[in-house]
Amino acid sequence: MTSNPAGSNLVLIGMPGSGKSTVGRRLAQQLGRDFLDTDNLLERRQGCTVQQLVDRHGLVFFRRAEQAVVTSLQAQNCVIATGGSAVYSDTAMQHLRELGRILFLQVSISTVRRRIASAMDRGLVMYPNETIAGLYHQRKPLYQRWADITVDNNRPLTELRVAQIIDRLSAQRII
């Protein structure tokens, strides 16, 4: 765990469907911070969706492009939602750790499945014939490795839930 100064960034990691963008926007709003989504930044930089990028250029190209976007971040006092596959890059994750505290939004496999209507529509980055369960079990130890704090996000996000997350972050002196 790192010791970042007050006003540093909050970085959200987790599976697709874990709520990184939804929780991130709400936390940013409540805390008066800007919100950044690395998938959105990647799509703007590449001029296409995450799924189109993978379809056109493959996973290796995608992961390099994602790493380039993440390592180019120079944010301050923001809430940053990362793409679910950012944890595959130690370089990207080390940069994010230098930018702020890392929150792992943990959800069950059933929650991921319920929240993701279609892997193709969500831009879920995975190899052909790979399953969501396989991806979950592969990534979970990586999320745990990088997390400064883990937040269970299986329940629906309400104002009370956002307040509880903020209270927990405050109690642990993360914000």
C-alpha positions as CSV (number, residue, x, y, z in Angstrom):
1,M,0.0,0.0,0.0
2,T,1.2,3.5,-0.8
3,S,1.1,6.7,1.1
4,N,-0.4,9.3,-1.2
5,P,-1.0,12.9,-0.3
6,A,-4.5,14.3,0.2
7,G,-6.1,15.2,-3.1
8,S,-4.7,12.2,-4.9
9,N,-6.7,10.2,-7.4
10,L,-9.0,7.3,-6.7
11,V,-8.5,4.5,-9.2
12,L,-11.2,1.9,-9.7
13,I,-10.4,-1.6,-11.0
14,G,-12.5,-4.6,-11.4
15,M,-14.3,-6.9,-13.9
16,P,-16.5,-5.5,-16.7
17,G,-19.9,-5.0,-15.0
18,S,-18.4,-4.4,-11.6
19,G,-19.6,-0.8,-11.7
20,K,-16.4,1.1,-12.2
21,S,-18.0,3.7,-14.4
22,T,-21.2,4.0,-12.5
23,V,-19.6,4.1,-9.1
24,G,-16.8,6.3,-10.4
25,R,-19.2,8.9,-11.7
26,R,-21.2,9.0,-8.5
27,L,-18.1,9.2,-6.3
28,A,-16.6,12.0,-8.4
29,Q,-19.9,13.9,-8.2
30,Q,-20.2,13.4,-4.4
31,L,-16.5,14.3,-3.8
32,G,-16.3,17.2,-6.2
33,R,-13.7,15.5,-8.4
34,D,-13.4,15.1,-12.1
35,F,-14.2,11.6,-13.6
36,L,-12.0,9.8,-16.2
37,D,-12.7,6.5,-17.9
38,T,-9.7,5.0,-19.6
39,D,-11.9,3.0,-22.0
40,N,-13.4,6.3,-23.2
41,L,-10.0,7.9,-23.5
42,L,-8.8,4.9,-25.5
43,E,-11.8,5.0,-27.8
44,R,-11.3,8.7,-28.4
45,R,-7.6,8.2,-29.1
46,Q,-8.2,5.3,-31.5
47,G,-11.4,6.6,-33.1
48,C,-13.3,3.4,-32.5
49,T,-14.9,1.3,-29.8
50,V,-12.9,-1.1,-27.6
51,Q,-14.5,-4.0,-29.4
52,Q,-13.8,-2.6,-32.8
53,L,-10.2,-2.1,-31.8
54,V,-9.9,-5.7,-30.7
55,D,-11.7,-7.0,-33.8
56,R,-9.5,-5.0,-36.2
57,H,-6.1,-5.3,-34.5
58,G,-6.2,-8.1,-31.9
59,L,-5.7,-8.4,-28.2
60,V,-2.0,-7.7,-28.2
61,F,-2.5,-4.4,-30.0
62,F,-5.4,-3.5,-27.7
63,R,-3.4,-4.1,-24.6
64,R,-0.5,-2.0,-25.8
65,A,-2.9,0.8,-26.7
66,E,-4.6,0.5,-23.3
67,Q,-1.2,0.6,-21.6
68,A,-0.2,3.7,-23.6
69,V,-3.4,5.5,-22.5
70,V,-3.1,4.6,-18.9
71,T,0.6,5.5,-18.7
72,S,-0.1,8.9,-20.3
73,L,-2.5,9.9,-17.6
74,Q,-1.3,12.9,-15.6
75,A,-4.5,13.4,-13.5
76,Q,-4.9,15.1,-10.1
77,N,-7.8,14.8,-7.7
78,C,-9.8,12.6,-10.1
79,V,-11.8,9.4,-9.9
80,I,-10.4,7.1,-12.6
81,A,-12.3,4.1,-13.9
82,T,-10.0,1.7,-15.7
83,G,-10.7,-0.9,-18.3
84,G,-11.0,-4.4,-16.8
85,S,-7.9,-5.7,-18.5
86,A,-5.6,-2.9,-17.3
87,V,-4.4,-5.2,-14.6
88,Y,-2.5,-7.3,-17.1
89,S,0.1,-4.5,-17.4
90,D,2.4,-4.1,-14.5
91,T,3.6,-0.9,-16.1
92,A,0.1,0.6,-16.3
93,M,-0.8,-0.5,-12.8
94,Q,2.4,0.9,-11.3
95,H,1.6,4.2,-13.0
96,L,-1.9,4.1,-11.6
97,R,-0.5,3.3,-8.1
98,E,1.7,6.4,-8.4
99,L,-1.3,8.5,-9.3
100,G,-3.5,7.5,-6.3
101,R,-5.1,4.8,-4.3
102,I,-6.6,1.7,-6.0
103,L,-10.1,0.5,-5.2
104,F,-11.1,-3.0,-6.3
105,L,-14.8,-3.2,-7.0
106,Q,-15.4,-6.9,-6.3
107,V,-18.4,-8.6,-7.6
108,S,-19.5,-12.3,-8.0
109,I,-19.4,-14.1,-11.3
110,S,-23.2,-14.1,-11.3
111,T,-23.3,-10.3,-10.9
112,V,-20.9,-9.9,-13.8
113,R,-23.1,-12.2,-16.0
114,R,-26.3,-10.4,-14.9
115,R,-24.8,-6.9,-15.6
116,I,-23.3,-7.8,-19.0
117,A,-26.0,-8.2,-21.5
118,S,-23.6,-9.1,-24.3
119,A,-19.9,-9.4,-24.2
120,M,-19.7,-8.0,-27.8
121,D,-21.7,-4.9,-26.9
122,R,-19.7,-4.3,-23.7
123,G,-16.4,-4.6,-25.4
124,L,-15.4,-7.4,-23.1
125,V,-11.8,-8.2,-24.0
126,M,-11.2,-11.9,-24.1
127,Y,-9.8,-14.6,-26.3
128,P,-12.1,-16.7,-28.5
129,N,-13.5,-19.6,-26.5
130,E,-12.6,-17.9,-23.2
131,T,-15.5,-17.8,-20.7
132,I,-16.5,-15.1,-18.3
133,A,-15.8,-17.5,-15.4
134,G,-12.3,-18.2,-16.7
135,L,-11.6,-14.5,-17.1
136,Y,-12.9,-13.8,-13.6
137,H,-10.7,-16.4,-12.0
138,Q,-7.7,-15.3,-14.0
139,R,-8.1,-11.6,-13.2
140,K,-9.3,-11.7,-9.6
141,P,-5.8,-12.4,-8.1
142,L,-4.5,-9.5,-10.2
143,Y,-7.1,-7.1,-8.9
144,Q,-6.4,-8.3,-5.3
145,R,-2.7,-7.8,-5.8
146,W,-3.0,-4.2,-6.8
147,A,-5.9,-3.1,-4.5
148,D,-5.3,-0.8,-1.6
149,I,-8.9,-1.4,-0.6
150,T,-11.6,-3.9,-1.8
151,V,-15.2,-2.8,-1.9
152,D,-18.0,-5.4,-2.4
153,N,-20.2,-4.0,-5.2
154,N,-22.8,-6.8,-5.7
155,R,-25.7,-4.7,-4.4
156,P,-27.5,-2.0,-6.5
157,L,-25.9,1.4,-6.3
158,T,-28.0,3.8,-4.2
159,E,-27.1,7.2,-2.6
160,L,-26.8,5.3,0.7
161,R,-24.4,2.8,-0.9
162,V,-22.3,5.7,-2.3
163,A,-22.3,7.3,1.2
164,Q,-21.2,4.0,2.7
165,I,-18.3,3.7,0.2
166,I,-17.2,7.3,1.0
167,D,-17.4,6.7,4.7
168,R,-15.2,3.6,4.3
169,L,-12.7,5.5,2.2
170,S,-12.7,8.3,4.8
171,A,-12.3,5.9,7.7
172,Q,-9.3,4.3,6.1
173,R,-7.8,7.8,5.3
174,I,-8.0,7.2,1.6
175,I,-9.9,10.4,1.0
